[in-house]
Amino acid sequence: MEKKTEKTAFVEFWSDIKKHKKLFCVILPLTFVVSALLSLSIPNYYSCTVKLAPEASGNRGSGSLANLASSFGVNLGNQGSGGDAIVPSLYPDLMNSVTFKASLFPVKVQLEGDSAMTYYDYLLNHQKLPWWTSAIKSLKNRFTEKHESKKVNPFRLTNEQASIINLMNKKVVCDVDDNTMVISINVTDQDPLIAATMADSVQMHLQEFITEYRTRKARIDLAYSQKLFKEAKERYEKARKRSASFNDANQKAFLSRVRSEASDLENEMQLQLRAYSQVAAQLQLAEAKVQEDTPAFTLLQPATVPVKKDGPKRSVFCFLILLLAFIVTTMFVLKKEKHLKAFFIYLRSIFIRDSFDEEDYYIISRLPSSQEKKTY
């Protein structure tokens, strides 16, 4: 009995739709035209992806460095056993920082057949916008005065610079695979060449930042070792020259005082020589430490100029808008025929597989049949 009632209800709903088929013939083509115009107003965009595999952090090369240090009589102890504070899972947060995005402003890009410009100027002046976005932007610019500074201060951005940063957050995206730790950098842009150029530039900036961070302590130690080496060398050269000058001036002197002073100068020179040799060994260790801490990245997928556009999906957009228009028009027709409540009960019985209660059965059974409509 319920199946018969459901079948009858479907026939009556379909009859309501056919009764207002002229309305559908007006709404659906008009919706298609409007959705097509809207989708054609959205500019094409291209996507370029770069994939990197960072080396595993740890005690890489610590054994060889310890052996080198022991040959000079230096004990490193547990140096270098600490972990890396910026792990690959934090790279997306790093790339979303204002400082990192602002560092991409001066990157040089070039449109085909046009002169080179900065990425900031390109995003500001050479972006194609839908007509409604252009209208809103021009209206907003008409009522606002521009007093923008070209100097970039990440601590205090201007409104224009902040809008460019927000746009870059949508265009430049970084993702890290939790299992393989592979870093994926995706850049989306309206120009395929600029998408590939920026993907390569972002990759280089990320590598430089990580290298600068991981070698910062080692480079500070290297600079300090270079300073000590320079000072030790100067002290040794002065002691050597004093000893040589004194010996040349007193070659024929046999006094004990002269011999004692010559011995003191010789001992001071030897002392400075030992200090100089030790500082030179520490300098070599500092240089080796910088090289050891420099990270290595394996480029799994380099940047290439995309051939096919990544979007927009105009056919999908039009289909979804048409489907939405059909549903809304159907709801309007059923409400006009006072069958909307019965239609929702019918849908519940189809998708939830719930049986009719007495009230639902009463509402469905009151639907007039096609025969009754014709008679009426």
C-alpha positions as CSV (number, residue, x, y, z in Angstrom):
1,M,0.0,0.0,0.0
2,E,2.8,2.4,0.9
3,K,4.7,1.6,-2.4
4,K,1.5,2.4,-4.3
5,T,1.1,5.6,-2.4
6,E,4.7,6.6,-3.1
7,K,4.3,5.8,-6.8
8,T,1.1,7.9,-7.0
9,A,2.8,10.8,-5.2
10,F,5.7,10.8,-7.7
11,V,3.3,10.8,-10.6
12,E,1.4,13.8,-9.1
13,F,4.7,15.7,-8.4
14,W,5.8,15.1,-12.0
15,S,2.5,16.3,-13.2
16,D,2.9,19.5,-11.2
17,I,6.3,20.1,-12.9
18,K,4.9,19.4,-16.4
19,K,2.0,21.8,-15.7
20,H,4.5,24.6,-15.2
21,K,6.9,23.5,-17.9
22,K,6.8,27.0,-19.5
23,L,8.3,28.4,-16.3
24,F,11.2,25.9,-16.4
25,C,11.7,26.7,-20.1
26,V,12.2,30.3,-19.2
27,I,14.2,29.9,-15.9
28,L,16.7,27.2,-17.0
29,P,17.9,28.8,-20.3
30,L,18.1,32.2,-18.6
31,T,20.1,30.7,-15.7
32,F,22.5,29.0,-18.2
33,V,23.2,32.2,-20.0
34,V,23.8,34.1,-16.7
35,S,26.1,31.3,-15.3
36,A,28.0,31.1,-18.6
37,L,28.6,34.9,-18.5
38,L,29.7,34.8,-14.9
39,S,32.1,31.9,-15.5
40,L,33.6,33.5,-18.6
41,S,34.3,36.6,-16.6
42,I,36.6,34.7,-14.2
43,P,40.1,34.6,-15.7
44,N,42.0,31.4,-16.3
45,Y,44.7,30.4,-13.8
46,Y,47.6,27.9,-13.9
47,S,49.2,25.9,-11.2
48,C,52.9,24.9,-10.8
49,T,54.1,22.5,-8.1
50,V,57.6,21.9,-6.8
51,K,58.5,19.0,-4.5
52,L,61.5,18.8,-2.2
53,A,62.8,16.1,0.2
54,P,64.9,17.5,3.0
55,E,67.6,15.5,4.6
56,A,66.9,13.8,7.9
57,S,68.1,15.9,10.8
58,G,70.3,14.4,13.4
59,N,74.0,13.8,14.0
60,R,75.0,13.9,10.4
61,G,78.7,14.0,10.1
62,S,79.2,14.3,13.8
63,G,81.6,11.3,13.9
64,S,83.9,12.7,11.2
65,L,83.9,16.2,12.9
66,A,84.7,14.6,16.3
67,N,87.6,12.7,14.7
68,L,88.9,15.9,13.1
69,A,88.7,17.7,16.4
70,S,90.5,14.9,18.3
71,S,93.4,15.1,15.9
72,F,93.9,18.7,17.1
73,G,93.4,17.8,20.8
74,V,89.9,19.3,21.0
75,N,87.0,17.4,22.6
76,L,83.6,18.4,21.2
77,G,81.7,16.4,23.8
78,N,77.9,16.3,22.9
79,Q,78.1,19.3,20.6
80,G,75.7,18.9,17.6
81,S,73.5,16.4,19.3
82,G,70.6,18.9,19.7
83,G,67.6,18.7,17.4
84,D,66.5,21.1,14.8
85,A,63.9,23.7,16.0
86,I,62.3,24.2,12.6
87,V,61.1,20.7,11.4
88,P,59.6,20.3,8.0
89,S,56.1,20.2,9.5
90,L,56.5,23.9,10.4
91,Y,57.5,25.0,6.9
92,P,53.9,25.9,5.9
93,D,53.7,28.2,9.0
94,L,57.0,29.7,8.1
95,M,55.9,30.4,4.5
96,N,52.7,32.0,5.7
97,S,54.6,34.5,7.9
98,V,54.6,38.1,6.8
99,T,58.4,38.3,6.8
100,F,58.7,35.4,4.3
101,K,55.9,36.7,2.0
102,A,57.4,40.2,2.1
103,S,60.8,38.8,1.0
104,L,59.1,37.7,-2.2
105,F,58.0,41.3,-3.2
106,P,61.3,42.1,-5.1
107,V,61.4,38.9,-7.1
108,K,61.6,39.7,-10.8
109,V,58.9,38.3,-13.1
110,Q,58.1,38.9,-16.7
111,L,55.0,38.7,-18.8
112,E,55.4,37.4,-22.3
113,G,56.3,40.4,-24.6
114,D,56.6,42.8,-21.6
115,S,59.5,44.2,-19.6
116,A,60.5,42.7,-16.3
117,M,58.8,43.9,-13.1
118,T,58.7,42.9,-9.4
119,Y,56.2,40.4,-8.2
120,Y,54.6,43.1,-6.0
121,D,54.0,45.4,-9.0
122,Y,52.6,42.5,-11.0
123,L,50.1,41.6,-8.4
124,L,49.2,45.2,-7.9
125,N,48.8,46.4,-11.5
126,H,48.6,43.4,-13.9
127,Q,46.0,41.1,-12.4
128,K,42.8,40.4,-14.4
129,L,39.7,40.7,-12.3
130,P,36.0,39.7,-12.8
131,W,33.9,42.7,-13.8
132,W,32.1,42.9,-10.5
133,T,35.4,42.8,-8.6
134,S,36.8,45.6,-10.8
135,A,33.7,47.7,-10.3
136,I,33.9,47.3,-6.5
137,K,37.6,48.1,-6.5
138,S,37.2,51.2,-8.7
139,L,34.4,52.4,-6.5
140,K,36.4,51.9,-3.3
141,N,39.4,53.7,-4.8
142,R,37.2,56.7,-5.7
143,F,36.3,57.3,-2.1
144,T,39.8,56.6,-0.6
145,E,42.9,58.7,-0.8
146,K,46.2,57.0,-1.5
147,H,49.1,57.8,0.7
148,E,51.0,54.6,0.4
149,S,54.6,54.1,1.2
150,K,56.7,51.9,-1.1
151,K,59.0,51.0,1.8
152,V,58.1,47.6,3.2
153,N,58.1,47.2,6.9
154,P,56.8,43.8,8.0
155,F,56.1,45.2,11.4
156,R,53.7,47.8,10.0
157,L,52.3,47.1,6.6
158,T,50.2,49.6,4.6
159,N,46.7,48.6,3.5
160,E,48.0,48.1,0.0
161,Q,50.8,45.8,1.2
162,A,48.5,43.9,3.5
163,S,46.1,43.2,0.6
164,I,49.0,41.9,-1.5
165,I,50.1,39.7,1.3
166,N,46.5,38.2,1.6
167,L,46.5,37.6,-2.2
168,M,49.9,35.8,-1.9
169,N,48.5,33.6,0.8
170,K,46.0,32.3,-1.7
171,K,48.5,32.0,-4.5
172,V,51.5,30.5,-2.7
173,V,50.7,27.4,-0.7
174,C,53.1,25.0,1.1
175,D,52.1,21.5,2.2
176,V,54.1,18.8,4.0
177,D,53.4,15.0,3.8
178,D,53.3,13.8,7.4
179,N,54.6,10.3,6.4
180,T,57.3,11.0,3.8
181,M,58.1,14.6,4.9
182,V,58.1,15.7,1.2
183,I,57.6,19.4,0.9
184,S,55.1,20.5,-1.8
185,I,55.1,24.2,-2.9
186,N,52.2,25.1,-5.1
187,V,51.9,28.5,-6.9
188,T,48.8,29.5,-8.7
189,D,48.8,32.4,-11.1
190,Q,47.0,33.8,-14.2
191,D,50.2,33.6,-16.3
192,P,51.8,30.1,-16.6
193,L,55.4,31.5,-16.9
194,I,55.0,33.6,-13.8
195,A,53.6,30.6,-11.9
196,A,56.7,28.5,-12.7
197,T,59.0,31.4,-12.0
198,M,57.5,32.1,-8.6
199,A,57.5,28.4,-7.7
200,D,61.2,28.2,-8.4
201,S,61.8,31.5,-6.5
202,V,59.8,30.3,-3.4
203,Q,61.7,27.1,-3.4
204,M,65.1,29.0,-3.4
205,H,63.9,31.4,-0.7
206,L,62.8,28.6,1.5
207,Q,66.1,26.8,1.1
208,E,68.1,29.9,1.8
209,F,66.0,30.7,4.9
210,I,66.4,27.2,6.3
211,T,70.2,27.2,5.5
212,E,70.6,30.6,7.2
213,Y,68.7,29.4,10.3
214,R,70.5,26.1,10.7
215,T,74.0,27.6,10.2
216,R,73.4,30.8,12.2
217,K,75.1,29.5,15.4
218,A,78.0,27.9,13.4
219,R,78.5,31.1,11.4
220,I,78.7,33.2,14.6
221,D,81.2,30.7,16.0
222,L,83.2,30.9,12.7
223,A,83.2,34.7,12.8
224,Y,84.5,34.6,16.4
225,S,87.2,32.0,15.5
226,Q,88.3,34.2,12.6
227,K,88.6,37.2,15.0
228,L,90.7,35.1,17.4
229,F,92.8,33.7,14.6
230,K,93.6,37.2,13.3
231,E,94.5,38.4,16.8
232,A,96.6,35.4,17.6
233,K,98.4,35.7,14.3
234,E,99.2,39.4,15.0
235,R,100.5,38.6,18.5
236,Y,102.7,35.8,17.1
237,E,104.1,38.0,14.3
238,K,105.0,40.7,16.8
239,A,106.7,38.2,19.2
240,R,108.6,36.7,16.3
241,K,109.8,40.0,15.0
242,R,110.9,41.1,18.5
243,S,112.8,37.9,19.0
244,A,114.5,38.2,15.6
245,S,115.3,41.8,16.0
246,F,116.8,41.2,19.5
247,N,118.9,38.3,18.3
248,D,120.2,40.3,15.3
249,A,121.2,43.2,17.5
250,N,123.0,41.0,20.1
251,Q,124.7,38.3,18.0
252,K,128.2,39.0,19.6
253,A,127.0,39.6,23.1
254,F,127.8,37.0,25.7
255,L,126.3,38.6,28.8
256,S,124.0,36.5,30.9
257,R,121.4,39.2,31.0
258,V,121.4,39.3,27.2
259,R,121.1,35.5,26.9
260,S,118.3,35.5,29.5
261,E,116.3,38.2,27.7
262,A,116.8,36.3,24.4
263,S,115.5,33.2,26.0
264,D,112.4,35.0,27.3
265,L,111.7,36.4,23.9
266,E,112.1,33.0,22.4
267,N,109.7,31.5,25.0
268,E,107.1,34.2,24.4
269,M,107.4,33.5,20.6
270,Q,106.9,29.8,21.2
271,L,103.9,30.5,23.5
272,Q,102.3,32.7,20.9
273,L,103.0,30.1,18.2
274,R,101.2,27.4,20.2
275,A,98.2,29.7,20.8
276,Y,98.3,30.6,17.1
277,S,98.3,26.9,16.1
278,Q,95.5,26.1,18.5
279,V,93.3,28.9,17.2
280,A,94.0,27.9,13.6
281,A,92.8,24.4,14.5
282,Q,89.6,25.8,16.0
283,L,89.1,27.9,12.9
284,Q,89.3,24.8,10.7
285,L,86.7,23.1,13.0
286,A,84.4,26.1,12.8
287,E,84.6,26.1,9.0
288,A,83.8,22.3,9.0
289,K,80.9,22.9,11.4
290,V,79.4,25.4,9.0
291,Q,79.6,23.0,6.1
292,E,78.2,20.2,8.3
293,D,75.2,22.2,9.4
294,T,74.3,23.3,5.9
295,P,71.2,21.3,5.0
296,A,70.8,19.5,1.7
297,F,67.5,19.3,-0.2
298,T,66.7,16.8,-2.9
299,L,64.6,18.3,-5.7
300,L,62.0,15.6,-6.6
301,Q,59.9,17.7,-8.9
302,P,61.4,20.9,-10.4
303,A,59.3,23.9,-11.6
304,T,58.0,23.6,-15.1
305,V,55.8,26.0,-17.1
306,P,52.2,24.5,-17.0
307,V,50.6,23.8,-20.4
308,K,47.0,23.3,-19.3
309,K,45.0,25.6,-17.2
310,D,44.0,24.5,-13.7
311,G,40.7,26.4,-13.7
312,P,38.1,27.7,-13.5
313,K,35.9,24.6,-14.1
314,R,33.2,26.5,-16.1
315,S,31.2,23.4,-17.1
316,V,31.0,22.2,-13.5
317,F,30.0,25.8,-12.4
318,C,27.2,26.0,-14.9
319,F,25.9,22.5,-14.1
320,L,25.7,23.3,-10.4
321,I,24.0,26.6,-11.0
322,L,21.5,24.9,-13.3
323,L,20.8,22.2,-10.7
324,L,20.3,24.8,-8.0
325,A,17.9,26.8,-10.3
326,F,15.9,23.6,-11.1
327,I,15.6,22.7,-7.4
328,V,14.5,26.2,-6.4
329,T,11.9,26.4,-9.3
330,T,10.6,23.0,-8.3
331,M,10.1,24.1,-4.7
332,F,8.3,27.2,-6.0
333,V,6.0,25.1,-8.2
334,L,5.2,22.6,-5.5
335,K,4.5,25.4,-3.0
336,K,2.2,27.0,-5.5
337,E,0.3,23.7,-5.9
338,K,0.3,23.3,-2.1
339,H,2.2,20.0,-2.4
340,L,5.5,21.1,-0.8
341,K,4.9,19.4,2.5
342,A,3.8,16.2,0.8
343,F,7.0,16.4,-1.3
344,F,9.2,16.5,1.8
345,I,7.4,13.6,3.3
346,Y,7.9,11.7,0.0
347,L,11.7,12.5,0.1
348,R,12.0,11.3,3.7
349,S,10.4,8.0,2.7
350,I,12.8,7.6,-0.2
351,F,16.1,8.6,1.5
352,I,15.5,7.7,5.1
353,R,13.4,4.6,4.4
354,D,11.1,5.6,7.1
355,S,7.5,4.2,7.0
356,F,4.5,6.6,6.8
357,D,2.7,7.3,10.0
358,E,-1.0,8.0,9.9
359,E,-0.6,11.8,9.4
360,D,1.9,11.4,6.6
361,Y,-0.3,8.7,4.9
362,Y,-3.2,11.1,5.2
363,I,-1.4,14.0,3.6
364,I,0.0,11.8,0.7
365,S,-3.4,10.1,0.1
366,R,-5.1,13.5,-0.3
367,L,-3.0,14.4,-3.3
368,P,-5.5,14.5,-6.3
369,S,-4.8,12.0,-9.0
370,S,-4.2,12.9,-12.6
371,Q,-7.7,11.7,-13.5
372,E,-9.3,14.0,-10.9
373,K,-7.3,17.0,-12.1
374,K,-8.5,16.4,-15.7
375,T,-12.1,16.0,-14.6
376,Y,-11.8,19.1,-12.5
